[in-house]
Amino acid sequence: QVQLVESGGGLVQAGGSLRLSCAASGNIFSTAFMGWYRQAPGRQRELVASMTNYGPTNYADSVKDRFTISRDNAKNTIYLQMNSLKPEDTAVYYCRIVQGVGNYWGQGTQVTVSS
């Protein structure tokens, strides 16, 4: 069983930056899939960025060239660096890990971007 805890959310002005962290309770070295999702009020949860052990990173068109997903295996942590934030980036952000047959989600962290 893997537990994920997100942190780093908050209130930021448009054009600002935040770095979200997702700390895993177990080893993520063998993780097959890691992703960051977001859900705004009244909208479906959407995939923002993802990476696998052997493939390239992928980004939603709306965040390309602004967001970067990365990992630190030594710290069992996944990051989402968010730059040039826009009001439409406001949402609860969740991390997700697929490891073996397990599918794990964090509890979410609120990101609010003011105009």
Residue frames as qw, qx, qy, qz and C-alpha x, y, z in Angstrom:
[[0.000, 0.888, 0.459, 0.000, 0.00, 0.00, 0.00],
 [0.416, 0.153, 0.017, 0.896, 1.32, 3.42, -0.99],
 [0.080, -0.852, -0.439, 0.273, 0.13, 6.64, 0.57],
 [0.416, 0.405, 0.196, 0.790, 0.56, 9.95, -1.23],
 [0.219, -0.787, -0.361, 0.451, 0.62, 13.36, 0.40],
 [0.412, 0.634, 0.228, 0.613, 0.56, 16.50, -1.72],
 [0.334, -0.738, -0.211, 0.548, 1.82, 19.88, -0.60],
 [0.376, -0.112, 0.308, 0.867, 2.83, 23.22, -2.05],
 [0.071, 0.673, 0.594, 0.435, -0.52, 24.60, -3.07],
 [0.221, -0.504, -0.335, 0.765, -1.68, 28.07, -2.19],
 [0.274, 0.899, 0.312, -0.135, -2.73, 31.47, -3.45],
 [0.493, -0.230, 0.332, 0.770, -0.61, 33.15, -6.10],
 [0.317, 0.707, 0.024, -0.632, -1.03, 36.06, -8.47],
 [0.812, 0.555, 0.181, 0.027, -1.27, 35.51, -12.20],
 [0.465, 0.782, -0.364, 0.200, 2.18, 35.12, -13.69],
 [0.391, -0.660, 0.588, -0.256, 3.57, 33.60, -10.52],
 [0.575, 0.269, -0.771, -0.047, 4.95, 30.15, -9.80],
 [0.730, -0.425, 0.380, -0.377, 4.33, 27.27, -7.43],
 [0.376, 0.325, -0.865, -0.062, 5.94, 23.89, -6.98],
 [0.849, -0.268, 0.055, -0.452, 3.73, 21.03, -5.88],
 [0.071, 0.411, -0.901, 0.121, 5.19, 18.00, -4.16],
 [0.890, -0.134, -0.166, -0.403, 3.76, 14.51, -3.83],
 [0.085, -0.522, 0.814, -0.241, 5.53, 12.45, -1.19],
 [0.827, -0.034, -0.477, -0.297, 5.02, 8.69, -1.35],
 [0.685, -0.577, 0.366, -0.254, 5.18, 6.46, 1.72],
 [0.894, -0.085, 0.405, 0.173, 6.88, 3.71, -0.25],
 [0.388, -0.339, 0.553, 0.654, 9.48, 3.26, -2.92],
 [0.574, 0.683, 0.175, -0.417, 8.47, 4.75, -6.26],
 [0.155, -0.518, 0.690, 0.481, 11.43, 3.44, -8.20],
 [0.198, 0.104, 0.930, 0.293, 9.33, 0.74, -9.85],
 [0.371, 0.562, 0.428, -0.603, 6.31, 2.94, -10.42],
 [0.481, 0.332, 0.685, 0.435, 4.81, 2.43, -13.84],
 [0.094, 0.675, 0.399, 0.613, 2.91, 5.69, -14.10],
 [0.260, -0.460, -0.408, 0.745, 2.96, 9.00, -12.28],
 [0.114, 0.564, 0.474, 0.667, 0.60, 11.82, -13.00],
 [0.001, 0.270, 0.377, -0.886, -0.74, 15.13, -11.82],
 [0.016, -0.580, -0.721, -0.380, -4.43, 15.85, -12.29],
 [0.034, 0.076, 0.298, -0.951, -6.60, 18.81, -11.47],
 [0.072, -0.588, -0.786, -0.177, -10.27, 19.43, -10.89],
 [0.053, -0.119, 0.076, -0.989, -11.89, 22.84, -10.98],
 [0.359, 0.283, 0.630, -0.627, -15.38, 23.44, -9.51],
 [0.658, 0.515, 0.227, -0.501, -18.07, 22.07, -11.80],
 [0.536, 0.622, -0.509, -0.260, -15.56, 20.42, -14.09],
 [0.993, -0.033, -0.109, 0.025, -14.26, 16.90, -14.59],
 [0.584, -0.633, 0.406, 0.304, -10.88, 15.88, -13.28],
 [0.706, 0.696, -0.128, 0.005, -8.29, 16.22, -16.04],
 [0.856, -0.149, 0.086, 0.487, -4.77, 14.95, -16.57],
 [0.014, 0.974, -0.133, -0.182, -2.25, 17.78, -16.46],
 [0.259, 0.710, -0.655, -0.017, 1.10, 16.01, -16.72],
 [0.959, -0.187, 0.180, -0.113, 2.38, 12.47, -16.60],
 [0.228, 0.668, -0.706, -0.051, 5.52, 10.39, -16.83],
 [0.989, -0.097, -0.056, -0.099, 6.49, 6.74, -16.84],
 [0.691, -0.533, 0.389, 0.295, 9.66, 4.88, -16.03],
 [0.604, -0.037, 0.596, 0.527, 10.57, 4.34, -19.65],
 [0.352, 0.659, 0.526, 0.407, 8.67, 6.88, -21.68],
 [0.201, 0.323, -0.002, 0.925, 8.59, 10.60, -22.26],
 [0.065, 0.377, 0.551, -0.742, 6.66, 13.10, -20.23],
 [0.037, 0.515, 0.669, 0.534, 3.28, 14.24, -21.47],
 [0.012, -0.279, -0.349, 0.895, 1.41, 17.48, -20.86],
 [0.290, 0.740, 0.595, -0.120, -2.04, 18.84, -21.49],
 [0.419, 0.552, 0.269, 0.669, -1.97, 21.46, -24.23],
 [0.219, -0.912, -0.194, -0.286, -3.15, 24.08, -21.76],
 [0.582, -0.783, 0.179, 0.129, -0.01, 23.73, -19.62],
 [0.850, 0.233, 0.104, 0.460, 2.71, 22.91, -22.16],
 [0.454, 0.496, -0.113, 0.731, 5.82, 25.05, -21.79],
 [0.296, -0.691, 0.163, -0.638, 4.59, 26.26, -18.38],
 [0.803, -0.448, 0.281, -0.275, 4.45, 23.14, -16.20],
 [0.453, 0.485, -0.747, 0.044, 7.14, 20.51, -15.62],
 [0.911, -0.353, 0.030, -0.211, 6.72, 17.11, -13.97],
 [0.377, 0.566, -0.693, 0.240, 9.74, 15.50, -12.34],
 [0.892, -0.393, -0.200, -0.097, 10.66, 12.88, -9.78],
 [0.017, 0.671, -0.669, 0.319, 13.28, 12.28, -7.10],
 [0.824, -0.089, -0.550, -0.102, 13.58, 8.57, -6.45],
 [0.419, 0.140, -0.648, 0.621, 15.84, 9.10, -3.46],
 [0.195, -0.032, 0.416, -0.888, 13.13, 11.15, -1.77],
 [0.089, 0.394, 0.914, 0.044, 10.20, 9.12, -3.16],
 [0.132, 0.664, 0.307, -0.669, 8.69, 12.38, -4.32],
 [0.392, 0.490, 0.570, 0.530, 7.08, 13.65, -7.48],
 [0.106, -0.487, -0.137, 0.856, 6.98, 17.33, -8.33],
 [0.352, 0.710, 0.514, 0.328, 4.99, 19.66, -10.53],
 [0.269, -0.337, -0.002, 0.902, 6.69, 22.96, -11.22],
 [0.242, 0.768, 0.577, 0.136, 4.11, 25.48, -12.39],
 [0.287, -0.272, 0.079, 0.915, 5.22, 28.74, -13.97],
 [0.152, -0.035, -0.354, -0.922, 3.36, 31.62, -15.61],
 [0.063, 0.376, 0.892, -0.244, 0.23, 30.66, -13.73],
 [0.214, -0.249, -0.383, -0.863, -3.14, 31.80, -15.02],
 [0.514, -0.107, 0.386, -0.759, -6.51, 32.21, -13.25],
 [0.852, 0.126, -0.256, -0.440, -7.79, 29.24, -15.27],
 [0.502, 0.268, -0.790, 0.229, -5.19, 27.05, -13.54],
 [0.394, -0.313, 0.503, -0.702, -7.19, 27.39, -10.33],
 [0.835, -0.062, -0.453, -0.307, -8.18, 23.91, -9.17],
 [0.731, -0.504, 0.448, -0.111, -7.50, 21.16, -6.68],
 [0.494, 0.585, -0.635, -0.106, -4.42, 19.28, -7.84],
 [0.899, -0.268, 0.302, -0.171, -4.00, 15.56, -7.24],
 [0.140, 0.551, -0.800, -0.190, -1.11, 13.20, -7.79],
 [0.944, 0.053, 0.112, -0.304, -1.60, 9.63, -8.86],
 [0.045, -0.533, 0.836, 0.124, 0.69, 6.61, -8.97],
 [0.948, 0.105, -0.091, -0.286, 0.11, 3.29, -10.65],
 [0.025, -0.585, 0.802, -0.114, 2.41, 0.64, -9.24],
 [0.087, 0.008, 0.996, -0.028, 1.86, -3.00, -10.03],
 [0.147, -0.520, -0.787, -0.299, -1.85, -3.60, -9.57],
 [0.230, -0.624, -0.480, 0.572, -2.18, -0.62, -7.25],
 [0.157, 0.626, 0.322, 0.692, -3.73, 2.70, -8.25],
 [0.425, -0.516, -0.459, 0.586, -3.10, 5.40, -5.66],
 [0.093, 0.778, 0.234, 0.576, -4.29, 8.99, -5.29],
 [0.262, -0.004, -0.448, 0.855, -3.32, 11.78, -2.99],
 [0.031, -0.638, -0.667, 0.384, -5.82, 13.88, -1.07],
 [0.285, 0.772, 0.357, 0.442, -5.33, 16.97, -3.23],
 [0.367, -0.420, -0.167, 0.813, -3.92, 20.44, -2.73],
 [0.256, 0.876, 0.398, -0.094, -5.70, 23.68, -3.64],
 [0.415, -0.060, 0.239, 0.876, -4.12, 26.07, -6.11],
 [0.159, 0.870, 0.442, -0.148, -5.76, 29.46, -6.52],
 [0.446, 0.066, 0.243, 0.859, -4.49, 31.99, -9.06],
 [0.074, 0.798, 0.390, -0.454, -5.78, 35.52, -8.72],
 [0.515, 0.618, 0.330, 0.493, -6.01, 37.91, -11.65]]
